[in-house]
Amino acid sequence: MELKSNNVKGSWLKNMIVKRLYFDKAMSCAELSELFDKSIPSIAKAVNELIKEGFVVEQGYAPSSGGRRPLMYAINARAMFILAVAMDQLSARIQLVDLHNKPVADLATVELKLADNESALPQLISHLNTYVEDSGIDKGKIAGIGIGMPGFINAAEGINYTYMDADGQSLSEYITRATGINSYIDNDSSLIALAEQKFGIARSQQEVMVINIGWGIGLGMIIDGKIFRGYNGFAGELSHIPLSEDGDLCECGKRGCLEAEASLLVVAKKAEEGIKQGRVTSLKPHNGQSKLMGDSLMDAANQGDQFALELLSDAGYKIGKALAILIHIMNPANIVLSGRGAKVGKILLAPIQQALHKYCIPRLSSGTELLISSLGFDAELIGAAVLVMENFDKEMKG
C-alpha cells in the first residue's frame, strides 16, 4: 500500500524510531542503539534526519547519573495525526489526536446502531470523511485510522464476522479505499487492553486481564506482553460465559450468558422496569433509551442512589462469578476494570470481591489484584490510536 509522501521517508529504522518514541516518550541514541541492535552512529544519522523532517525534537539532557548526560529525543507531537474511532453497539466516537494522544479536533459522537443495520458501514465511512474534512487536517498528515468495534474480529485480515459485512472483503481495506487513509480494525476489548498496557494502569505489565464493562462485557488478555487472540483470533469472549441454565436470552441465542445478566445495557433495562414498578429512586425514565439510562444510572449510583447501587451490586456480583472462572483458568496477577463502567469501578469492587470469596479457591484469588482503570471511557479511543502506531513500521517497510 502506497503511503502519503509527507509521512516518514526512508528506512525501516527511522520508522521504528518514530514508533518507539511514540510509546516511550523520550530516549537517547544509546538507548535506541541497544534496543534496535544498531551502531550509535547509524542511530544518530537516522535521528538527525528525523529532526530535519520534523518528526523528532531534542528533549534536553537526561538527569545526571554520575557521567556525561545523554541528549534525549522525543516525538514531535504534531508531526502526524491519528484518527481514533471507538464504537459500541449503539454509537461511534471519532477523535483526531496527535502523537501524544491529545485531541486536536472536537470529539464527535454519532448514533450508529450495528445490529441489523445494513447501512452501518456506509454511515461510518460518511462520518469519517465528514469529520476529516471538517477538521481541516490534510489527509497526508494522518498516519492512519484505528477503529475499535465489538464483534468476532480477525484483526490480521481486517474482518468483522459479526457486524459491518463488506461483501466478504477485508473491512479495513474497504475503509482504506473509501477514505484514502490507511485503516485498521480490532475488537474493542482488545484495544482497551492494549491502551491499559501501553498508557494505563497496566503499563508495561506482561500478564494482565482487562475487563471492558460497557453495553456488553468484554475481555482483553495480555499474555507475554502481547494481546492473546487464540487459535481463530476470537479469544476473550468472557461475555458469553454461562452463569445459569434458565437466565435471560442472550443475543448469541443462548440463555444465562454474563452479558445477558450483567451488562450495563441489561442493568439500564432493569432500572426502567423498576421505575415503572414504583421503586424509590432519583432516576427518571428514559423511555427505552438504554444509553441515556445507563449513563444516568452510573451518575446516580456515584451520588448514593440506593436503587442504582442495588442494581450495580447485583451486576458486580455476577461479573465476579465470571471472573472466578477466569482466575481459575488464567491465574492472573492483575485484573483491570476498564471501559465505560470504570466510572463505577469502586462500587463494583465490593460485590466482585464477594463473589470471588465464594467461588474462587483462595490460593488462586489471593494472588490476583483488582485494579480500576485511570483511562476509563477514553481507553478505547487511546487503544485505537495505539493500533495505528502498532502497525506503523509494517506499513512503512519497503
C-alpha positions in Angstrom: 0.0 0.0 0.0 1.5 3.3 -1.0 1.7 5.9 1.7 1.4 9.7 1.6 4.6 11.4 0.5 4.7 13.6 3.6 4.9 10.6 6.0 8.3 9.4 7.3 10.7 9.0 4.3 13.4 6.4 4.2 14.5 3.4 6.2 12.6 0.9 8.3 14.9 2.1 11.2 13.6 5.6 11.0 10.0 4.3 11.2 10.9 2.1 14.2 12.4 5.1 16.0 9.2 7.1 15.4 7.1 4.2 16.7 9.3 3.7 19.8 9.3 7.3 20.7 5.5 7.4 20.4 5.4 4.7 23.1 8.4 5.6 25.3 8.2 9.4 25.1 12.0 10.2 25.3 15.1 8.1 24.6 18.8 8.7 24.0 20.8 7.4 21.0 22.5 4.9 23.2 19.1 3.5 24.4 17.9 3.3 20.8 21.1 1.7 19.7 20.7 -1.0 22.3 17.0 -1.5 21.6 17.5 -2.0 17.8 21.0 -3.5 17.9 22.3 -0.8 15.6 25.5 1.3 16.0 25.2 4.6 17.7 26.4 6.5 14.5 23.7 4.8 12.4 21.1 5.7 15.1 22.4 9.3 15.3 22.2 9.6 11.5 18.6 8.4 11.5 17.6 10.7 14.4 19.2 13.7 12.7 17.3 13.0 9.5 14.0 12.7 11.5 14.7 16.0 13.2 15.2 17.7 9.8 12.0 16.1 8.6 10.1 17.4 11.6 9.3 14.1 13.3 11.7 14.2 16.2 12.8 17.0 18.6 15.5 17.3 21.1 14.1 16.9 24.6 17.1 18.1 26.6 19.6 16.2 28.7 18.8 13.3 30.9 19.2 13.7 34.7 22.8 13.3 35.8 23.8 9.8 36.9 27.5 10.5 37.5 28.7 10.6 33.9 28.1 12.7 30.8 24.4 13.3 30.5 23.0 11.9 27.2 20.8 14.1 25.0 17.2 12.8 24.9 15.0 12.8 21.8 11.2 12.8 21.7 8.5 12.6 19.1 7.2 15.8 17.6 3.5 15.5 18.6 2.3 17.5 15.6 4.3 15.7 13.0 1.4 13.4 12.2 -2.1 12.8 13.5 -4.2 9.7 14.1 -8.0 9.3 13.6 -9.2 7.2 16.5 -12.7 5.6 16.4 -14.3 3.9 19.4 -17.5 2.0 18.6 -20.1 0.1 20.6 -23.3 -1.5 19.6 -25.2 1.9 19.6 -22.8 4.7 18.7 -19.3 5.7 17.5 -16.9 8.3 18.9 -14.5 9.9 16.5 -11.5 11.8 17.7 -8.4 13.2 15.8 -5.4 13.1 18.1 -1.7 14.0 17.9 1.2 11.7 18.7 0.8 12.4 22.4 -2.7 11.1 22.1 -4.0 14.6 22.8 -7.2 15.8 20.9 -6.6 18.2 18.0 -10.2 18.4 17.0 -13.5 18.1 18.8 -14.8 14.7 19.7 -17.7 13.6 17.5 -20.3 11.2 18.9 -22.7 9.8 16.4 -25.6 7.4 16.7 -24.7 4.2 14.8 -26.6 1.0 15.5 -24.6 -2.0 14.4 -27.1 -4.9 14.8 -29.5 -5.4 11.9 -28.3 -2.3 10.1 -27.1 -2.9 6.5 -26.3 0.8 6.3 -23.8 0.8 9.2 -20.7 0.6 7.0 -21.6 3.4 4.5 -22.8 5.5 7.5 -19.4 5.0 9.3 -17.5 6.0 6.1 -19.6 9.1 5.6 -19.0 10.1 9.2 -15.2 9.6 8.9 -14.9 11.5 5.6 -17.0 14.4 7.0 -15.0 14.5 10.2 -11.7 14.7 8.4 -13.0 17.3 6.0 -14.3 19.4 8.9 -11.1 19.1 10.8 -9.1 20.9 8.1 -6.2 18.5 8.5 -4.7 17.3 5.2 -5.2 13.5 4.8 -1.5 13.2 4.1 -0.8 14.2 7.7 -3.0 11.4 9.1 -0.9 8.3 9.9 -4.0 6.1 9.9 -7.5 5.4 11.2 -7.7 3.0 14.1 -11.2 1.6 14.8 -12.3 -0.4 17.8 -15.6 -2.2 17.4 -17.5 -5.1 19.1 -17.8 -8.5 17.4 -15.8 -11.5 16.3 -12.8 -9.8 14.6 -9.9 -11.2 12.7 -7.6 -8.2 13.1 -4.9 -9.6 10.8 -7.3 -9.8 7.9 -9.4 -6.8 8.9 -12.7 -8.7 9.0 -15.5 -8.4 11.5 -17.6 -11.6 11.3 -20.4 -10.1 13.5 -21.1 -6.6 12.1 -20.4 -4.4 9.0 -20.2 -7.0 6.3 -18.1 -5.7 3.4 -19.2 -8.4 0.9 -16.6 -10.8 2.2 -13.8 -8.2 1.7 -11.4 -7.0 4.3 -13.2 -4.3 6.2 -10.1 -2.4 7.0 -9.1 -2.4 3.3 -12.6 -1.3 2.3 -12.4 1.6 4.7 -8.9 2.5 3.5 -10.1 2.7 -0.1 -13.2 4.7 0.9 -11.3 7.3 3.0 -7.9 7.4 1.3 -6.3 6.7 4.7 -4.7 3.5 6.0 -7.2 1.9 8.3 -7.1 -0.8 10.9 -9.8 -2.6 12.9 -9.7 -4.6 16.1 -12.0 -5.8 18.8 -12.9 -3.1 21.2 -11.9 -5.0 24.3 -8.5 -6.0 22.8 -7.8 -2.3 22.1 -8.8 -1.3 25.6 -6.4 -3.9 27.0 -3.7 -2.5 24.6 -4.4 1.0 25.9 -4.1 -0.1 29.5 -0.8 -1.8 28.8 0.8 1.0 26.8 -0.5 4.1 28.6 -2.7 3.0 31.5 -2.6 1.3 34.9 -1.2 -1.9 33.4 1.7 -0.1 31.7 4.5 -2.4 30.8 2.9 -5.4 32.5 3.3 -8.7 30.8 0.3 -10.6 32.2 -2.9 -8.8 32.7 -6.7 -9.4 32.1 -8.7 -6.2 31.2 -12.4 -6.3 31.6 -14.3 -3.9 29.3 -17.5 -3.1 31.2 -20.0 -1.4 28.8 -23.1 -2.2 26.9 -21.6 -5.7 26.7 -18.9 -7.2 28.8 -15.6 -7.9 27.0 -12.2 -9.2 27.9 -8.8 -8.3 26.6 -5.9 -10.6 27.5 -2.3 -9.6 27.7 -0.1 -12.6 27.8 3.7 -12.5 27.5 3.3 -8.8 26.8 1.1 -9.3 23.8 -2.6 -9.4 23.0 -3.7 -13.1 23.2 -6.1 -13.9 20.4 -6.4 -17.7 20.5 -6.5 -20.0 17.5 -9.1 -18.2 15.4 -8.4 -14.8 16.8 -11.6 -14.8 18.9 -10.2 -15.5 22.4 -11.6 -13.4 25.3 -15.4 -13.9 24.9 -16.0 -13.6 28.6 -19.4 -12.1 27.9 -20.8 -15.5 26.8 -19.7 -17.5 29.8 -23.0 -19.1 31.0 -23.9 -18.2 34.6 -27.2 -20.0 34.7 -29.3 -22.5 32.8 -32.6 -20.5 32.9 -31.4 -16.9 32.7 -32.4 -14.3 30.2 -31.9 -14.9 26.4 -28.6 -13.5 25.1 -28.1 -12.1 21.6 -25.9 -15.1 20.9 -29.0 -17.3 21.2 -28.1 -19.0 24.5 -29.5 -18.3 27.9 -27.8 -17.1 31.1 -24.7 -15.5 29.5 -22.9 -13.0 31.6 -23.7 -10.3 29.0 -27.4 -11.0 29.3 -27.3 -10.9 33.1 -24.9 -8.1 34.0 -24.0 -5.7 31.1 -24.8 -2.0 31.5 -27.5 -2.4 28.8 -29.2 -5.0 30.9 -28.8 -3.0 34.1 -30.3 0.0 32.3 -33.4 -2.1 31.3 -33.8 -3.3 34.8 -33.7 0.3 36.0 -36.5 1.2 33.6 -38.6 -1.7 34.8 -38.0 -0.8 38.4 -39.1 2.8 37.9 -42.4 1.5 36.2 -42.9 -0.7 39.3 -42.6 2.3 41.6 -39.2 1.8 43.1 -38.0 4.8 45.1 -35.1 6.4 43.2 -33.8 9.7 41.9 -33.7 8.1 38.4 -36.1 9.4 35.8 -37.5 7.2 33.0 -35.8 7.4 29.6 -38.5 5.6 27.6 -36.3 2.8 26.5 -33.3 4.9 25.6 -30.9 2.5 27.3 -27.8 4.5 26.6 -29.1 7.5 28.4 -30.4 5.4 31.3 -27.1 3.6 31.6 -25.2 6.9 32.0 -27.8 8.3 34.4 -27.7 5.1 36.4 -23.9 5.4 37.0 -24.2 9.0 37.9 -27.0 8.2 40.4 -25.0 5.4 41.9 -22.0 7.6 42.5 -24.3 10.1 44.2 -25.6 7.3 46.6 -28.9 6.4 45.0 -29.9 3.1 46.7 -31.8 1.6 43.8 -28.9 2.3 41.4 -26.4 0.9 43.9 -28.5 -2.3 44.2 -28.6 -2.8 40.5 -24.9 -2.3 40.1 -24.1 -4.5 43.1 -26.1 -7.3 41.6 -24.3 -6.9 38.3 -20.9 -6.7 40.0 -21.6 -10.0 41.9 -22.4 -11.7 38.6 -19.2 -10.3 37.0 -17.3 -11.6 40.0 -18.7 -15.0 39.4 -17.4 -15.0 35.8 -14.0 -13.6 37.0 -13.7 -16.6 39.3 -13.8 -18.8 36.3 -11.2 -16.6 34.6 -8.9 -16.7 37.6 -9.1 -20.5 37.9 -8.0 -20.8 34.2 -5.5 -17.9 33.8 -4.3 -17.2 37.4 -3.6 -13.5 36.5 -1.6 -11.2 38.7 -3.9 -8.3 37.9 -7.5 -7.8 36.6 -8.3 -4.2 35.4 -11.9 -2.9 35.3 -11.9 -0.6 32.3 -14.2 0.9 29.7 -17.4 2.9 30.3 -18.1 1.1 33.5 -14.8 2.1 35.1 -16.8 5.2 36.2 -18.5 3.0 38.9 -15.4 0.8 39.4 -15.3 1.4 43.1 -18.9 0.4 43.5 -18.4 -2.8 41.6 -15.3 -3.8 43.6 -17.0 -5.0 46.7 -19.6 -7.3 45.1 -17.0 -8.7 42.7 -14.7 -9.4 45.6 -17.6 -11.0 47.5 -18.2 -13.4 44.6 -14.5 -14.2 44.3 -14.5 -15.2 48.0 -17.5 -17.5 47.4 -16.5 -19.1 44.1 -12.6 -18.9 43.9 -10.1 -21.2 45.5 -8.4 -18.8 48.0 -4.8 -19.8 47.0 -5.6 -18.6 43.4 -7.7 -15.5 44.1 -5.4 -14.2 46.9 -2.7 -13.6 44.3 -4.9 -11.5 42.0 -5.3 -7.8 42.4 -8.3 -5.9 41.1 -7.5 -2.5 39.6 -9.7 0.3 38.3 -8.6 2.0 35.1 -7.5 5.6 35.1 -8.2 5.8 31.4 -11.8 4.7 31.8 -14.1 5.6 28.9 -11.2 7.0 26.9 -9.4 3.7 26.9 -10.9 2.5 23.6 -10.0 5.8 21.8 -6.5 5.6 23.0 -6.3 1.9 22.0 -7.5 2.8 18.5 -4.6 5.3 18.3 -2.2 2.7 19.6 -3.5 0.3 16.9 -2.3 2.6 14.2 1.1 3.0 15.7 1.5 -0.7 16.3 1.1 -1.1 12.5 3.3 1.9 11.6 6.5 0.2 10.8 4.8 -2.7 9.0 3.1 -0.3 6.5 6.3 1.7 6.1 8.6 -1.2 5.1 9.8 -1.2 1.6 
